[in-house]
Amino acid sequence: NSSLAGEIVSVTWVLPEGAKDPKYFKKDQKTGEYFDFVYKPSLGEGYQWDEENRTLTVYVRDNGQYDSNPVAGEVRDPGVITSSTSGSITGPSGSAGAARSGDLLQLRYVRSGF
C-alpha cells in the first residue's frame, strides 16, 4: 500500500531463555557488509532488546536509508540475530521454524491498509 510509504515498520522475535546481549546485524545495501544496527532514537530505526520479555524488535522506515526494497509499502531488511546462546526463535507469525541464533534472516515486511 503506497499510502504507507515512509512509515516505520517493526518485527519482533521472542528469543530463547538465557539469550545474552543479542544484537541484530543488518546487511549494508551498498557494501554487502554487516553492521550492528543499534537503535537510533532520532531516526526511530534499529533494534531494541527487552530482556524482561526476551524480545528483540527491529524497526525500519519504509523507503528509508535502511530499507533494501524501493517499492512503497514494502520493506526488505536482510540481517542476522546474534547472541551468546542458541535455541528456537519464535517469529512474528508464531514460529520461525528451525531458526537458531546466528542464522541469516531475510525479512520482508508488507504493510496493507487498515
Buried (B, 14 or more C-beta within 10 A) or exposed (E): BEEBBEBEBBBBBBBBEEBEEBBBBBBBEEEEEBEEBEBEEEBBBBBBBEEEEBBBBBBBBBBBEBBBBEEBBBBBBBBBBBBEBBEBBBBBEEEBEEBBBEBEBEBEBEBEEE
